[in-house]
C-alpha cells in the first residue's frame, strides 16, 4: 500500500510540474544532454543532472537550467554550487508547480539577461554577488544548501 501511495504522489507531482518537465525534455533533446553525472548532498541524497557540450551561441550562454526534475548544465558549468543551486530551483518547481515558469523561471532569465548586458564592465565577483542576491536565486541557493 505504501508503494502505491508513493507512486501516486510521484505521478501527481509530475503532472503538477508538467510544463517544466516537457520543456526540460525538449531542452535535453535539443542539446543532446546525457544523464552522466551526479553530486551527493551531505545527507547522501543523489542529485542527478544532465550534461551537454554547447554547440551553438544559444547554448554557450546558458550556465544552468532547472526544469522540473531535470537539471541541465553545460559541461563547463558543472560544480557543486551550480548543481545544488539548480537543485534549489527544482524544489521551487515542486512548490510552485504550474506557476513556476512565470514566478521563478521568467524572473531568473530576465535577471540573467540584464546582468549579461548591463553589467559587462563589472568584475566577475561583483556580477556573481549581484545576481545571486536577486529573487529567486537567493532562495534557490538556500533551498539547495549553497552558501556564497
HELIX and SHEET records of a PDB file:
HELIX    1   1 UNK A    2  UNK A   16  1                                  15    
HELIX    2   2 UNK A   18  UNK A   31  1                                  14    
HELIX    3   3 UNK A   57  UNK A   60  1                                   4    
HELIX    4   4 UNK A   75  UNK A   77  5                                   3    
HELIX    5   5 UNK A   80  UNK A   96  1                                  17    
HELIX    6   6 UNK A   97  UNK A   99  5                                   3    
HELIX    7   7 UNK A  100  UNK A  100  1                                   1    
HELIX    8   8 UNK A  101  UNK A  105  3                                   5    
HELIX    9   9 UNK A  106  UNK A  118  1                                  13    
HELIX   10  10 UNK A  124  UNK A  132  1                                   9    
HELIX   11  11 UNK A  137  UNK A  144  1                                   8    
SHEET    1   A 4 UNK A  34  UNK A  40  0                                        
SHEET    2   A 4 UNK A  46  UNK A  52 -1                                        
SHEET    3   A 4 UNK A  70  UNK A  74  1                                        
SHEET    4   A 4 UNK A  65  UNK A  67 -1                                        
END                                                                             
